[in-house]
């Protein structure tokens, strides 16, 4: 049997690239919700900013966990 193509390098980078799609969409949804809520009630923008930062930090932590896991699995 002949090998027509061989994948070289680390497949972990492909896995992390796919795993980064979820947090990217999550960050977009968090900011879209903040913009929409601020547009509907501008006086509550200061209160909603706290939840914006909290949501952003939690979603971005998922991306960082994926990056750490990609390096940990590589060994």
C-alpha positions in Angstrom: 0.0 0.0 0.0 1.4 3.4 -0.9 0.9 6.5 1.1 -0.4 9.4 -1.0 -0.4 12.1 1.7 1.0 12.3 5.1 0.0 14.8 7.8 3.0 16.3 9.5 3.1 18.4 12.6 0.8 18.6 15.5 -2.9 17.9 15.1 -3.4 19.7 18.4 -3.2 23.0 16.6 -6.1 22.1 14.4 -8.1 20.9 17.4 -7.4 24.2 19.2 -8.4 26.2 16.1 -11.7 24.4 16.0 -12.2 24.8 19.8 -11.6 28.6 19.5 -14.7 29.0 17.4 -17.0 28.5 20.4 -15.5 31.2 22.6 -15.3 33.5 19.6 -19.1 33.2 19.0 -19.7 33.5 22.8 -17.8 36.8 23.0 -19.8 38.1 20.0 -23.1 37.1 21.7 -22.1 38.7 25.0 -21.1 42.0 23.4 -24.2 42.0 21.1 -26.5 41.5 24.1 -24.7 44.4 25.9 -25.1 46.7 22.9 -28.7 45.8 22.5 -29.5 46.3 26.2 -27.7 49.7 26.3 -29.6 50.8 23.2 -32.9 49.9 24.8 -32.2 51.5 28.2 -29.2 53.8 28.1 -29.5 54.5 31.9 -28.7 50.9 32.7 -25.4 50.8 30.7 -23.3 51.2 33.8 -25.0 48.3 35.6 -24.8 46.1 32.5 -21.1 46.8 32.0 -20.4 44.7 35.1 -22.1 41.7 33.6 -20.4 42.4 30.3 -17.0 42.1 31.8 -17.9 39.0 33.9 -19.4 37.3 30.8 -16.4 38.2 28.7 -14.0 36.8 31.3 -15.8 33.5 31.7 -16.1 32.9 27.9 -12.5 33.9 27.3 -11.4 31.5 30.1 -12.8 28.6 28.0 -10.4 29.6 25.2 -7.5 29.7 27.5 -8.4 26.3 29.0 -8.4 24.9 25.4 -5.0 26.4 24.7 -3.5 24.9 27.9 -5.1 21.5 27.1 -3.6 21.6 23.6 -0.1 22.0 25.0 -0.8 19.4 27.8 -1.9 16.7 25.4 1.1 17.4 23.1 3.4 16.2 25.9 
